[in-house]
Amino acid sequence: MQQDQVLIIDLGGTDNSDLARLIRGWGVYSEIQSHDLDPGSLPGWPHVKGIIYNGGINRLVDGSLVQPEPILLQAAVPQVAFGCPDLDAINQNVWDEAGVKEFVFDTCACTPGWTAQSFIQSQVENIRRQVGKEGVLLGLSGGVDSSVVAALLLEAVGQQLVCIHVNNGLLRKGEAEQVVNVFGKQLGANLIYIDATERFLAKLAGVSDPEQKRKIIGNEFIHIFEEEAEKLIGIKYLAQGTIYSDVVESGTKTKKAIKAHHNVGGLPDDMVLELLEPVKYLYKDEVRACGLELGLPPEMINRQPFPGPGLGVRVLGAITKERLAAVRESDAILHEEFAKAGLTENVWQFFTAVPDFRSVGVKDGNRSFEYPVIIRAVHTVDAMTATIAHIDWAVLDKITRRIITEVAGVNRVCYDLTPKPTGTIEWE
Ligand code: XMP
């Protein structure tokens, strides 16, 4: 990263991400780092123009206040703290947006130069330097993150990139076919398609704990990649579409993990490939901007995010083929009807989930004992917080009628009204 940057040192603040995004929005790169950072270990350190110590309610860890590394406090760049009254050697400030702007541009004299274009340029150079003539393997799910990573790597190393699309049996309706068409046929990437449905479902049989499900799915992906990599010659790297919210939500030294994102947790200890995560420091909207800059079609870039563990975290509890089919079919109906109602562009993410309990109902004059389908539709900018989409009753009514008549094993439809927080966007 050749551009000026401002570091946010996490001293237990709950708004680290808001602060980083605010500064990035002004074209100055900003990264969150932990309190015990050794500046020498940071490749971008020569470009750091200022440090913000962001204190807050999570500062007390195991009974004592986390403190910044003394070497960090001695760094010869402007530094500021708030929420940290004990750091009296540094400017204390209670800030608003104007105060942060003044610190970034007046005190630190940062030049705004961080754009999608400059990010791509520097990442392409970094990737070429790191990868050399080695091969790179990418798990291409077809979601936004892995698609952008594929485009970035195609730009950087061309045919040294081998994409593997693993159909884990947890994909949305028609998704595997679409990936093969777009990447294999239209973009001419090296693409290997593997149908591993039965293998995944066998590993997941009877497993109801969400974190365990995520770990199993993540591990199985990696094992399949390694098996495939062994068949290929010269593969040294495994690329992943990890993004910043995955990293932040997987826990920091002052904050417990919200959930293990499969891109971050779940990697086996004995993994032999080296990880390449070129969009790890980007938030979702920034990943999309890079995708557009890389020339990917807007309909692909604006596609909704889809979790790595796929429908596996939307079939709540232990996965069964019956409820997997119910999620897949109801999700397809939801997408069809939202498109007809002109909602696809307006709602950030929408999907269905099916819990692992049944309720009593009436079908064709008889008692039924079947599963409910839960509809989730949210607005958000970066997936860190979310609000509920207000959908016309007529649209919800039509979707409900279609789901209860067309989807086997379902007798009830519910609409989830919970914002994030307190709910996460996904149910698991
Ligand atoms: P949550 O449920 O954490 O979701 O509020 C935030 C956004 O991230 C997506 N998501 C994931 N994406 N791997 C991913 O690549 C994952 O394990 C994962 N879990 C959730 C989710 O769909 C939402 O857009």
Boltz pocket constraint, residues with backbone or C-beta under 6 A from the ligand:
constraints:
  - pocket:
      binder: B
      contacts: [[A, 145], [A, 241], [A, 246], [A, 249], [A, 259], [A, 260], [A, 261], [A, 262], [A, 263], [A, 305], [A, 306], [A, 307], [A, 308], [A, 309], [A, 349], [A, 383], [A, 420], [A, 423], [A, 424], [A, 425], [A, 426], [A, 427], [A, 428]]
      max_distance: 6.0
